[in-house]
Amino acid sequence: MIAIIDYDAGNIKSVEKALLLLGQDVVITGDREEILKADKVVLPGVGAFGDAMDNLRRTGLDQVIREVTDRGTPFLGICLGLQLLFERSDEAPGVDGLGILEGEILRIPDKDGLKIPHMGWNSLHLENNGRLFRGIEEGSYVYFVHSYYLKAADERIVKASTEYSTHIHASVEKGNVFACQFHPEKSSDVGIQILRNFVELQA
C-alpha cells in the first residue's frame, strides 16, 4: 500500500491517479498509523513553503515523516514535497524545513526572456545512477511548475539536473529518500516510468 500524505497542499489527486494507473493500492491520509504501516510514502505538494511547514508542524506530520524516513520506508517527495525535505527556503526566511536532506531552496534568478514561475517541459541531465531513472533516456523531458529551486549541499545525491536561468538540481536520492522538483504524474510516459521505478523499489 502506498500512502499519499494529505496536508492541504494540493496536487494529490493527479498523483493518486497515476499510481492507480500503475495498479497500486493507494490511500490519501494524514493519519499517523496509516502512514507508518504503508509500504511506500509520497509527499506531493504545490504552494508556499512556509504555509506547508506550518501545516506539517500543526498536525504532527513533520515528526511522522521523520519516523517514516528513519525506518527505511521508500519515500518520494514531489515539487514542494522535495523542497520541504531540505533545510530552508528563500520563499520563507526564518522557517526551518524538515532538514532530512542538506541543502537550500533558492529563488530562480530573473533572466531576460524567461518567465518565472518556470512552467513547462525541460530536459533532464541524468547523473549518479539514480534508481528512479532506470529505463529513462538522457535528455528526456519532464514537466515543471516552480519559482524556487534546489541547491543540494552534496552533489552526489543529485540524480538529475536541468537548466532554467540557472543550474537546477531536479531530482535527488539518498538511501530510501527520493525527490523530484518536476511532476512525474504530469510528465507523460517518462513520468509514469519514474513512478513505476519507485513503486517497484524493494525496501
Salt bridges, closest charged atoms under 4 A:
GLU16 OE1 - LYS13 NZ 3.31
GLU33 OE2 - ARG32 NH1 2.46
ASP62 OD2 - ARG66 NH1 3.69
GLU67 OE1 - ARG32 NH2 2.87
GLU104 OE1 - ARG88 NE 3.42
ASP110 OD1 - ARG107 NH1 3.34
GLU138 OE2 - HIS125 ND1 2.95
ASP154 OD1 - ARG156 NE 3.01
GLU155 OE2 - HIS169 NE2 3.86
GLU163 OE2 - HIS167 ND1 2.55
GLU173 OE2 - ARG131 NE 2.71
GLU185 OE2 - HIS183 ND1 2.75
GLU200 OE1 - ARG134 NH2 3.91
